Amino acid sequence: MTKVQLPETMTLDKIEALRSAFGWFYDQELNKPFSDKSTSFKFNDVTQYVDYLNSDEVGIPQKTSAKHIGIILEQWYENLTQTPTPEYEQADQTKTPQYESQSQTTINKESNPEAFKEAQKREESARIAEQKAREDVQRGIERQQQIYEEQQKIREQIRENKELKQKIEELQEKDVYVKVEEKPIETDLPEEKTKILEDLKQAAIENQQETTKQLAEEIKSRIADTTPPEIVDSLSNQTALYTVGTLTGDISYSPTIQQSVVEELSANPETISGILKNPEIANQTVNVINALSTGSQREAYNLSQRVLTSAFGEDFTEALSNQNNFVVSVSTTPEPEYSAYSMSNISDSYSQELEGRDRILEDVKGLAVDSGKTRAVTEFNKYLIGRIDRLPSGHFLKGEFAQNTMSIFGLGAPVNWAVAEGASPIIKLAVSSGYGPVLGTIQSATGWNLGVTKTAVEAGKLALEKGGAAIAGKAAGQAVGQAAVQTATKTGLAATLSTALAGLGAWAGPVGIAIGTAVGTLLGKLLEKIDWAKVKGWLKDNGPIILLGGGLLLGGPAWGIGLGLGGLALAGKFTALGIARGTWRFFRRIGTFFLITIGTPFIVTLLVLPPLIAFIMFVINSGAYLVPPKPVAESGFSPGTGGYECREDRITTGLEYPVNSPIAIRAREIVDDLYQGFWCFWNRSPKAPTPYFPNDEEPNFPPGYPDLFDYEAFLQNPNTTPPSQNLFWCTWLIQKAYTENGVKILNTLWSPDMKLDFESRGKFVPASSVSSLNAVPGSVIFFDVVGNGKDRIDHVGIIYQTNGDDVTYIQSNAGLKVEHLTLGSSGLQGKPGYIDVIGIGLP
Amino acid sequence: MKKKIYIIIGVLVFLAMLLFLLLPKPEKALPISVITTTPKNNAIFVFEKSEVLIELNREITIEEGNNVKIKIEPEVKTEIVYLSNKIRISPETNFGYGVRYKIKVYSLEKEIYSFEFTTNPFTPEQLEKEGKLQAEGDLAYNEATKNFIEKNPWYTNLPIETNDYRIVYDYDKEMFRIRFLQEQTDEEKIKTIIEDALDKLERAGAKKPIKYYTVQPDTQF
């Protein structure tokens, strides 16, 4: 494009008026007259406007496209307003990242010593703030890694414990009979402490529950100063429970007494033999119990005793845990004064202990990150405010609108707020690769050296090197981080990113930012090719709504609506209709909008805060990605609705092949390949191996349709409600198995519509008419849940095989991959009172 | 003099021939062919945001890359990246929903490979709306099943099948059905089978007294 010189006669007023006219006519108002009072410009229609632009006074050549006219006007405007020319920074992966200060104003030491001094001071404080923030983040990263390693050890113990429990399965259902005789507490404690102990014991015997509560409060008050608030309650309660249990001789809550029972059993193998018939198992059981009890003893004491010591002192703890305080007798037969004690408690208590420790570590891990976040946010806040202060006076961020916006935000306030609230939207935003380009573009468009490129690359590398060691290894981590950025920088193709990101899985966040930044930098260079006027037209309608959307993304409804309303008020569109329409437009257009116009400074103006905060949160949260996301079974969540066993491997249906239905066979293959996902149901088709689920294996029967599963939502909340996230619905299985076999069915995911489809095609058989003759493999079974207030089909499965009595069916998005129904005199029977079978749809 | 010239020319020709024979010959490049594609030929339910990956039998040079063309029917705006022995095709937006695409690969204007795939027919709006409804239904089903299993712990252990019998639960009659798989007339044998069946049911979680009825093979219930 030929550069058109700015005419000498052209003033800022005139340029502004011509720009306004451009926007006016561009908005399709081609025949409506435009006038500007300050310059006396008046154009009856677009032709007159263009003629003027082509005149000698202005000098834009004839036949210049509208797009280029817009660009020329913007360039002239920039020249007159002396907006700094963007400087572009190439990604540099070889150096240690540094935050470089890049002043936008020229302050001369001699001419303005005060300003120079002030600027120097701000530079220094910004540098220190940056350094502190980085150190905080680094500390958080290291601490989190330590906690993660500790957790891994505990989880290994949990696994071992499960194996041990399986070995003594037979013992689990057995009881022994235990008598605990208390003895006066023998102690060398000072009189004051002895009295506390005796009073406590007396109170515990009289009212165990109340005493536990009071003791928990007492412990809490004593350890509150030295214990993180997030875990002080759980620690105090647990310790009080154990302590009171020990004082009262309550075997259920006292690891000390449990240990005595185990020792008694171990010391007398004949006791075990008395309750186990098989001598081999009896011998093995003694060994297993010893192993469990050792662990139980150690683990139980690790926490509660440490807390007790912290609260009351070591001597107090020792006196309390003295096993001479009671005598434990064990019998295999019921006897007077003996109470039954389930043997499963021995291993269960150990399990609970381990799981409790795991939970506490999880809390601590989050705490380490959060406190790091808070500190880092504060420091970064200072830094960003410093950067804005140093911008030239005409910069858009110093304008009234931006200042108002920032004051609404408090700049860092929403970040702090979000941290306090759990920050999930922010974290999601921050690690979303989609914001990488925005960050890069800001850097290009504003000329700010945010250190984004370098930092992002380095953080991506760091994350991969440390946390990703188990997956990719250090060398691979470096290679991926660098190669991805280089590729993206060279090609500038966003398309190349998605493959790299897909390969990186969970690591896509940090690295995606790095890649995205490089792409964004490139996009910034393409600014001149963007049709600004069109963007302006778009913004005219949607600008306030961007704020609303951005706010919603950032801080939830409160911030989003507040900011959005502010924006709407500014735009004079403060109406419910305007909000609704604009919101709809925002979400409808945001997708294509980002692709087309991401690099415009106008967008940057409005989006500058969200991405900046996203950047902050990215740096902060880079630590959060050091711990590889956990497989399902280790996620630490209790199975939510459904309550089925959670496991990380995929179990097969165990069904054998000889069926004559290709649909049933394909359905079985698909279900065999499913892993557990949301709610521990079988609804996750694998894309193996991914950092999300490093133990996943490739589908045995590809393709597995992995794109369906919403990993992000799963990692945030595996028991999410309402269940709107993508997953392998029960109907999805039907769609796949049927369509792959060339059987066309209605394009629906909703089982009631699926039933209607079978009915309309005459393929539906009511349950009462189903027999072994027509219940052919591949048929769809339609279920209705009884009493859920919805008289319609709720679920579907596919018949795999039948015999005269039983129908075997397979299903996805269920706790069980395979279930059975009975054929009876009334047809195909459901689960009376719970689930009705409405009928089947024939293939 | 002439003789010398002839000798020199002869030596030069000889040396040239020698050089020609000794110098390594550039290997004739293998013709480009397609080894595999993602998605596979005739794949269905291909994610609309997918990229298409074509893997070639060898790396291609920039020059060769210029001679490799991709044609997509129906036409869709894409970015095509040549990386080593791979060609990556990315739609500028997304592929359409439920569209069957045919991709042809040309080298030097000659078609060397073609494959087809069909994209996922479900729009995001449909996935969101219907998926949410269906997931609610699935949750209700699983909750009901869980409650049912809690009340009937034997459920997951049925049917029980041995060489002699098969056990299911007849919900109409509210008792277990023990079907003999061979005709049984011997009272002792029947008694043994039933004892074994009841023992297995007890182990499966059925509470005593266990209600049951027996049927012979090929007999209706």
Boltz contact constraints between the chains, C-beta under 6 A:
constraints:
  - contact:
      token1: [A, 493]
      token2: [B, 79]
      max_distance: 6.0
  - contact:
      token1: [A, 493]
      token2: [B, 81]
      max_distance: 6.0
  - contact:
      token1: [A, 495]
      token2: [B, 79]
      max_distance: 6.0
  - contact:
      token1: [A, 495]
      token2: [B, 90]
      max_distance: 6.0
  - contact:
      token1: [A, 496]
      token2: [B, 81]
      max_distance: 6.0
  - contact:
      token1: [A, 641]
      token2: [B, 139]
      max_distance: 6.0
  - contact:
      token1: [A, 641]
      token2: [B, 143]
      max_distance: 6.0
  - contact:
      token1: [A, 642]
      token2: [B, 142]
      max_distance: 6.0
  - contact:
      token1: [A, 642]
      token2: [B, 146]
      max_distance: 6.0
  - contact:
      token1: [A, 643]
      token2: [B, 146]
      max_distance: 6.0
  - contact:
      token1: [A, 707]
      token2: [B, 47]
      max_distance: 6.0
  - contact:
      token1: [A, 723]
      token2: [B, 135]
      max_distance: 6.0
  - contact:
      token1: [A, 724]
      token2: [B, 132]
      max_distance: 6.0
  - contact:
      token1: [A, 729]
      token2: [B, 134]
      max_distance: 6.0
  - contact:
      token1: [A, 730]
      token2: [B, 138]
      max_distance: 6.0
  - contact:
      token1: [A, 731]
      token2: [B, 134]
      max_distance: 6.0
  - contact:
      token1: [A, 739]
      token2: [B, 44]
      max_distance: 6.0
  - contact:
      token1: [A, 747]
      token2: [B, 121]
      max_distance: 6.0
  - contact:
      token1: [A, 749]
      token2: [B, 130]
      max_distance: 6.0
  - contact:
      token1: [A, 749]
      token2: [B, 131]
      max_distance: 6.0
  - contact:
      token1: [A, 749]
      token2: [B, 134]
      max_distance: 6.0
  - contact:
      token1: [A, 750]
      token2: [B, 130]
      max_distance: 6.0
  - contact:
      token1: [A, 750]
      token2: [B, 133]
      max_distance: 6.0
  - contact:
      token1: [A, 750]
      token2: [B, 134]
      max_distance: 6.0
  - contact:
      token1: [A, 783]
      token2: [B, 141]
      max_distance: 6.0
  - contact:
      token1: [A, 785]
      token2: [B, 140]
      max_distance: 6.0
  - contact:
      token1: [A, 785]
      token2: [B, 141]
      max_distance: 6.0
  - contact:
      token1: [A, 785]
      token2: [B, 144]
      max_distance: 6.0
  - contact:
      token1: [A, 788]
      token2: [B, 140]
      max_distance: 6.0
  - contact:
      token1: [A, 794]
      token2: [B, 137]
      max_distance: 6.0
  - contact:
      token1: [A, 794]
      token2: [B, 140]
      max_distance: 6.0
  - contact:
      token1: [A, 794]
      token2: [B, 141]
      max_distance: 6.0
  - contact:
      token1: [A, 795]
      token2: [B, 137]
      max_distance: 6.0
  - contact:
      token1: [A, 795]
      token2: [B, 138]
      max_distance: 6.0
  - contact:
      token1: [A, 795]
      token2: [B, 141]
      max_distance: 6.0
  - contact:
      token1: [A, 805]
      token2: [B, 166]
      max_distance: 6.0
  - contact:
      token1: [A, 805]
      token2: [B, 168]
      max_distance: 6.0
  - contact:
      token1: [A, 805]
      token2: [B, 179]
      max_distance: 6.0
  - contact:
      token1: [A, 806]
      token2: [B, 159]
      max_distance: 6.0
  - contact:
      token1: [A, 806]
      token2: [B, 168]
      max_distance: 6.0
  - contact:
      token1: [A, 813]
      token2: [B, 138]
      max_distance: 6.0
  - contact:
      token1: [A, 814]
      token2: [B, 142]
      max_distance: 6.0
  - contact:
      token1: [A, 815]
      token2: [B, 142]
      max_distance: 6.0
  - contact:
      token1: [A, 820]
      token2: [B, 159]
      max_distance: 6.0
  - contact:
      token1: [A, 822]
      token2: [B, 168]
      max_distance: 6.0
  - contact:
      token1: [A, 824]
      token2: [B, 170]
      max_distance: 6.0
  - contact:
      token1: [A, 824]
      token2: [B, 172]
      max_distance: 6.0
  - contact:
      token1: [A, 824]
      token2: [B, 221]
      max_distance: 6.0
  - contact:
      token1: [A, 825]
      token2: [B, 172]
      max_distance: 6.0
  - contact:
      token1: [A, 825]
      token2: [B, 221]
      max_distance: 6.0
  - contact:
      token1: [A, 826]
      token2: [B, 172]
      max_distance: 6.0
  - contact:
      token1: [A, 829]
      token2: [B, 171]
      max_distance: 6.0
  - contact:
      token1: [A, 831]
      token2: [B, 148]
      max_distance: 6.0
  - contact:
      token1: [A, 832]
      token2: [B, 171]
      max_distance: 6.0
  - contact:
      token1: [A, 834]
      token2: [B, 144]
      max_distance: 6.0
  - contact:
      token1: [A, 834]
      token2: [B, 148]
      max_distance: 6.0
  - contact:
      token1: [A, 835]
      token2: [B, 144]
      max_distance: 6.0
